[in-house]
């Protein structure tokens, strides 16, 4: 007997759970992001002023991002930060990965004359997202599959990305 397809399910995800949830606490936010990135098939866009080390400097997350970036030539991995001075001085695994495979993972920073980034968002494939109105607050709204909301956030991300630029400080650090 064939399985019935849930009309609310995400075709890009093996996990069919969806529904808007409020996430409170960095550990809960971290778990959501790690779980969804591990399932990502094609796209991962991250906007984070400082790439919070607790969430993004984890070896398992970096392995999942690396696998996504290498899986297909159509993979689209973008990371947008405020600037490299906001990153930990001892290094950051996700940034190191982005610099190592810069043809697959694109890393940019907000121009110095632009408004400071305050929010944080993660867009995964065509429907999953996590959004923090204030990146410093450990509260986020998230959904495993919400294409209309992702399209709205995608528009915001594209606007920031269009004005963003490579960070020459990161290149100098790695040479």
Secondary structure, DSSP 8 states (H G I E B T S, - for coil): ------TTS-TT-S------EEEESHHHHHHHHHHHHHH-SSEEEEE-SS--HHHHS-HHHHHHHHHHHHH-TT-EEEEEES-GGGS-TT--HHHHHHHHTTTTEEEEE--TTS-----EEEEETTTEEEEESSTTSSEEEEESS-HHHHHHHHHHHHHHHHH-B--HHHHHHH-
